[in-house]
Amino acid sequence: MTFYEFICKFLEDDTPLGQLAKIILIDKDFPIYETSERNLHTYFYDKYADHSLLECANRAISIYHINYA
């Protein structure tokens, strides 16, 4: 399972993960086939500057890594 598939499960949630999923969904450059924790972190830190979004992305990547890596 890719990170994109994982995060899309949260699209209907009214939570920070749901908000992150919505941002990723409209990000035309998001690497939808990525599974590497390192590459995901690099992408988020290169693309986004919002601290709360980066915190949420870090949390989501950790959950993804624990459950699907």
N, CA, C and O atoms as a GROMACS GRO file, in nm:
protein
  276
    1MET      N    1   0.085  -0.118   0.000
    1MET     CA    2   0.000   0.000   0.000
    1MET      C    3   0.089   0.124   0.000
    1MET      O    4   0.186   0.132   0.076
    2THR      N    5   0.056   0.218  -0.085
    2THR     CA    6   0.131   0.343  -0.089
    2THR      C    7   0.081   0.438   0.019
    2THR      O    8  -0.027   0.418   0.075
    3PHE      N    9   0.160   0.539   0.048
    3PHE     CA   10   0.117   0.640   0.145
    3PHE      C   11  -0.009   0.710   0.095
    3PHE      O   12  -0.098   0.741   0.174
    4TYR      N   13  -0.016   0.735  -0.035
    4TYR     CA   14  -0.132   0.802  -0.093
    4TYR      C   15  -0.260   0.720  -0.069
    4TYR      O   16  -0.362   0.774  -0.029
    5GLU      N   17  -0.252   0.589  -0.091
    5GLU     CA   18  -0.368   0.502  -0.066
    5GLU      C   19  -0.406   0.506   0.082
    5GLU      O   20  -0.524   0.511   0.116
    6PHE      N   21  -0.305   0.504   0.168
    6PHE     CA   22  -0.328   0.510   0.312
    6PHE      C   23  -0.398   0.639   0.352
    6PHE      O   24  -0.499   0.636   0.423
    7ILE      N   25  -0.345   0.753   0.309
    7ILE     CA   26  -0.399   0.882   0.355
    7ILE      C   27  -0.537   0.908   0.296
    7ILE      O   28  -0.618   0.976   0.358
    8CYS      N   29  -0.564   0.856   0.178
    8CYS     CA   30  -0.697   0.876   0.117
    8CYS      C   31  -0.809   0.811   0.197
    8CYS      O   32  -0.925   0.846   0.181
    9LYS      N   33  -0.775   0.717   0.283
    9LYS     CA   34  -0.875   0.656   0.371
    9LYS      C   35  -0.933   0.758   0.470
    9LYS      O   36  -1.038   0.734   0.528
   10PHE      N   37  -0.864   0.870   0.488
   10PHE     CA   38  -0.906   0.971   0.584
   10PHE      C   39  -0.980   1.089   0.519
   10PHE      O   40  -1.011   1.186   0.588
   11LEU      N   41  -1.009   1.082   0.390
   11LEU     CA   42  -1.070   1.194   0.319
   11LEU      C   43  -1.199   1.244   0.381
   11LEU      O   44  -1.226   1.364   0.382
   12GLU      N   45  -1.279   1.155   0.434
   12GLU     CA   46  -1.409   1.195   0.490
   12GLU      C   47  -1.401   1.232   0.639
   12GLU      O   48  -1.501   1.273   0.698
   13ASP      N   49  -1.283   1.218   0.698
   13ASP     CA   50  -1.266   1.247   0.841
   13ASP      C   51  -1.253   1.397   0.866
   13ASP      O   52  -1.188   1.468   0.790
   14ASP      N   53  -1.315   1.443   0.971
   14ASP     CA   54  -1.301   1.582   1.014
   14ASP      C   55  -1.191   1.588   1.120
   14ASP      O   56  -1.215   1.620   1.236
   15THR      N   57  -1.070   1.556   1.076
   15THR     CA   58  -0.953   1.549   1.164
   15THR      C   59  -0.835   1.610   1.089
   15THR      O   60  -0.844   1.636   0.969
   16PRO      N   61  -0.724   1.633   1.158
   16PRO     CA   62  -0.605   1.680   1.085
   16PRO      C   63  -0.562   1.584   0.973
   16PRO      O   64  -0.515   1.629   0.869
   17LEU      N   65  -0.577   1.454   0.994
   17LEU     CA   66  -0.541   1.359   0.888
   17LEU      C   67  -0.636   1.374   0.769
   17LEU      O   68  -0.593   1.360   0.654
   18GLY      N   69  -0.761   1.403   0.796
   18GLY     CA   70  -0.856   1.428   0.688
   18GLY      C   71  -0.820   1.555   0.611
   18GLY      O   72  -0.831   1.559   0.489
   19GLN      N   73  -0.778   1.657   0.683
   19GLN     CA   74  -0.736   1.781   0.617
   19GLN      C   75  -0.611   1.758   0.533
   19GLN      O   76  -0.601   1.809   0.421
   20LEU      N   77  -0.518   1.681   0.585
   20LEU     CA   78  -0.397   1.648   0.510
   20LEU      C   79  -0.434   1.570   0.384
   20LEU      O   80  -0.379   1.597   0.277
   21ALA      N   81  -0.524   1.476   0.396
   21ALA     CA   82  -0.568   1.398   0.280
   21ALA      C   83  -0.626   1.488   0.172
   21ALA      O   84  -0.599   1.467   0.054
   22LYS      N   85  -0.704   1.586   0.211
   22LYS     CA   86  -0.763   1.678   0.114
   22LYS      C   87  -0.656   1.762   0.044
   22LYS      O   88  -0.665   1.788  -0.076
   23ILE      N   89  -0.556   1.804   0.118
   23ILE     CA   90  -0.445   1.881   0.060
   23ILE      C   91  -0.369   1.795  -0.040
   23ILE      O   92  -0.336   1.839  -0.150
   24ILE      N   93  -0.341   1.672  -0.001
   24ILE     CA   94  -0.268   1.580  -0.088
   24ILE      C   95  -0.348   1.550  -0.214
   24ILE      O   96  -0.292   1.541  -0.323
   25LEU      N   97  -0.478   1.535  -0.199
   25LEU     CA   98  -0.563   1.503  -0.313
   25LEU      C   99  -0.556   1.610  -0.422
   25LEU      O  100  -0.561   1.578  -0.541
   26ILE      N  101  -0.545   1.736  -0.383
   26ILE     CA  102  -0.540   1.844  -0.483
   26ILE      C  103  -0.398   1.879  -0.526
   26ILE      O  104  -0.378   1.960  -0.616
   27ASP      N  105  -0.298   1.817  -0.463
   27ASP     CA  106  -0.158   1.840  -0.498
   27ASP      C  107  -0.123   1.757  -0.621
   27ASP      O  108  -0.100   1.637  -0.611
   28LYS      N  109  -0.120   1.821  -0.735
   28LYS     CA  110  -0.096   1.751  -0.862
   28LYS      C  111   0.044   1.689  -0.871
   28LYS      O  112   0.067   1.600  -0.953
   29ASP      N  113   0.137   1.736  -0.788
   29ASP     CA  114   0.274   1.685  -0.791
   29ASP      C  115   0.301   1.577  -0.687
   29ASP      O  116   0.411   1.522  -0.682
   30PHE      N  117   0.201   1.545  -0.604
   30PHE     CA  118   0.225   1.448  -0.497
   30PHE      C  119   0.265   1.313  -0.556
   30PHE      O  120   0.202   1.265  -0.650
   31PRO      N  121   0.370   1.253  -0.500
   31PRO     CA  122   0.418   1.123  -0.551
   31PRO      C  123   0.327   1.009  -0.505
   31PRO      O  124   0.352   0.946  -0.402
   32ILE      N  125   0.223   0.982  -0.582
   32ILE     CA  126   0.118   0.889  -0.539
   32ILE      C  127   0.166   0.744  -0.523
   32ILE      O  128   0.098   0.665  -0.457
   33TYR      N  129   0.277   0.709  -0.582
   33TYR     CA  130   0.327   0.572  -0.571
   33TYR      C  131   0.438   0.557  -0.467
   33TYR      O  132   0.500   0.451  -0.456
   34GLU      N  133   0.463   0.662  -0.391
   34GLU     CA  134   0.575   0.662  -0.295
   34GLU      C  135   0.542   0.579  -0.172
   34GLU      O  136   0.431   0.584  -0.119
   35THR      N  137   0.640   0.502  -0.128
   35THR     CA  138   0.628   0.424  -0.005
   35THR      C  139   0.743   0.453   0.093
   35THR      O  140   0.736   0.414   0.209
   36SER      N  141   0.846   0.521   0.047
   36SER     CA  142   0.964   0.548   0.130
   36SER      C  143   0.936   0.660   0.230
   36SER      O  144   0.897   0.771   0.193
   37GLU      N  145   0.959   0.629   0.356
   37GLU     CA  146   0.941   0.728   0.462
   37GLU      C  147   1.031   0.849   0.439
   37GLU      O  148   0.987   0.963   0.454
   38ARG      N  149   1.154   0.825   0.403
   38ARG     CA  150   1.250   0.934   0.379
   38ARG      C  151   1.205   1.023   0.263
   38ARG      O  152   1.207   1.146   0.274
   39ASN      N  153   1.164   0.962   0.153
   39ASN     CA  154   1.120   1.040   0.037
   39ASN      C  155   0.993   1.120   0.066
   39ASN      O  156   0.977   1.232   0.017
   40LEU      N  157   0.904   1.064   0.146
   40LEU     CA  158   0.783   1.136   0.184
   40LEU      C  159   0.817   1.258   0.269
   40LEU      O  160   0.764   1.367   0.247
   41HIS      N  161   0.905   1.238   0.367
   41HIS     CA  162   0.947   1.352   0.450
   41HIS      C  163   1.010   1.461   0.364
   41HIS      O  164   0.979   1.579   0.379
   42THR      N  165   1.099   1.420   0.274
   42THR     CA  166   1.165   1.516   0.186
   42THR      C  167   1.063   1.592   0.103
   42THR      O  168   1.072   1.714   0.090
   43TYR      N  169   0.967   1.523   0.048
   43TYR     CA  170   0.865   1.589  -0.034
   43TYR      C  171   0.790   1.693   0.047
   43TYR      O  172   0.776   1.807   0.004
   44PHE      N  173   0.741   1.655   0.164
   44PHE     CA  174   0.663   1.749   0.246
   44PHE      C  175   0.746   1.871   0.286
   44PHE      O  176   0.696   1.984   0.280
   45TYR      N  177   0.870   1.849   0.326
   45TYR     CA  178   0.953   1.962   0.371
   45TYR      C  179   0.996   2.052   0.254
   45TYR      O  180   1.020   2.171   0.273
   46ASP      N  181   1.007   1.995   0.137
   46ASP     CA  182   1.041   2.076   0.019
   46ASP      C  183   0.921   2.152  -0.034
   46ASP      O  184   0.936   2.262  -0.088
   47LYS      N  185   0.803   2.096  -0.019
   47LYS     CA  186   0.682   2.152  -0.081
   47LYS      C  187   0.603   2.245   0.011
   47LYS      O  188   0.546   2.343  -0.036
   48TYR      N  189   0.600   2.215   0.138
   48TYR     CA  190   0.513   2.288   0.231
   48TYR      C  191   0.593   2.356   0.342
   48TYR      O  192   0.697   2.306   0.384
   49ALA      N  193   0.543   2.470   0.388
   49ALA     CA  194   0.611   2.544   0.494
   49ALA      C  195   0.527   2.554   0.621
   49ALA      O  196   0.579   2.588   0.727
   50ASP      N  197   0.399   2.523   0.611
   50ASP     CA  198   0.310   2.535   0.726
   50ASP      C  199   0.348   2.433   0.834
   50ASP      O  200   0.348   2.312   0.810
   51HIS      N  201   0.380   2.484   0.953
   51HIS     CA  202   0.428   2.399   1.062
   51HIS      C  203   0.325   2.293   1.103
   51HIS      O  204   0.361   2.177   1.123
   52SER      N  205   0.200   2.331   1.116
   52SER     CA  206   0.098   2.234   1.159
   52SER      C  207   0.076   2.127   1.054
   52SER      O  208   0.051   2.011   1.088
   53LEU      N  209   0.085   2.164   0.928
   53LEU     CA  210   0.072   2.065   0.821
   53LEU      C  211   0.188   1.967   0.824
   53LEU      O  212   0.170   1.846   0.805
   54LEU      N  213   0.308   2.018   0.848
   54LEU     CA  214   0.426   1.931   0.856
   54LEU      C  215   0.418   1.837   0.976
   54LEU      O  216   0.456   1.721   0.967
   55GLU      N  217   0.368   1.887   1.088
   55GLU     CA  218   0.348   1.801   1.205
   55GLU      C  219   0.251   1.688   1.174
   55GLU      O  220   0.276   1.573   1.208
   56CYS      N  221   0.142   1.724   1.109
   56CYS     CA  222   0.041   1.624   1.072
   56CYS      C  223   0.100   1.524   0.973
   56CYS      O  224   0.075   1.404   0.985
   57ALA      N  225   0.176   1.572   0.876
   57ALA     CA  226   0.239   1.482   0.779
   57ALA      C  227   0.335   1.386   0.850
   57ALA      O  228   0.338   1.268   0.819
   58ASN      N  229   0.412   1.437   0.943
   58ASN     CA  230   0.504   1.351   1.020
   58ASN      C  231   0.428   1.243   1.095
   58ASN      O  232   0.468   1.127   1.095
   59ARG      N  233   0.319   1.283   1.158
   59ARG     CA  234   0.237   1.187   1.232
   59ARG      C  235   0.179   1.081   1.137
   59ARG      O  236   0.181   0.962   1.167
   60ALA      N  237   0.128   1.127   1.023
   60ALA     CA  238   0.069   1.035   0.925
   60ALA      C  239   0.173   0.938   0.871
   60ALA      O  240   0.146   0.819   0.856
   61ILE      N  241   0.292   0.988   0.841
   61ILE     CA  242   0.399   0.902   0.790
   61ILE      C  243   0.438   0.799   0.896
   61ILE      O  244   0.463   0.684   0.862
   62SER      N  245   0.443   0.840   1.022
   62SER     CA  246   0.475   0.745   1.130
   62SER      C  247   0.370   0.636   1.141
   62SER      O  248   0.404   0.518   1.153
   63ILE      N  249   0.243   0.674   1.137
   63ILE     CA  250   0.135   0.574   1.144
   63ILE      C  251   0.144   0.480   1.024
   63ILE      O  252   0.133   0.358   1.039
   64TYR      N  253   0.164   0.537   0.907
   64TYR     CA  254   0.177   0.457   0.785
   64TYR      C  255   0.294   0.360   0.797
   64TYR      O  256   0.281   0.242   0.767
   65HIS      N  257   0.408   0.410   0.841
   65HIS     CA  258   0.528   0.328   0.852
   65HIS      C  259   0.509   0.212   0.950
   65HIS      O  260   0.549   0.100   0.922
   66ILE      N  261   0.449   0.241   1.064
   66ILE     CA  262   0.426   0.138   1.166
   66ILE      C  263   0.332   0.029   1.114
   66ILE      O  264   0.353  -0.089   1.141
   67ASN      N  265   0.229   0.069   1.042
   67ASN     CA  266   0.125  -0.025   1.000
   67ASN      C  267   0.148  -0.093   0.865
   67ASN      O  268   0.097  -0.202   0.840
   68TYR      N  269   0.225  -0.028   0.777
   68TYR     CA  270   0.234  -0.079   0.641
   68TYR      C  271   0.376  -0.100   0.589
   68TYR      O  272   0.393  -0.143   0.475
   69ALA      N  273   0.476  -0.071   0.668
   69ALA     CA  274   0.614  -0.088   0.618
   69ALA      C  275   0.668  -0.226   0.652
   69ALA      O  276   0.783  -0.257   0.618
   0.00000   0.00000   0.00000
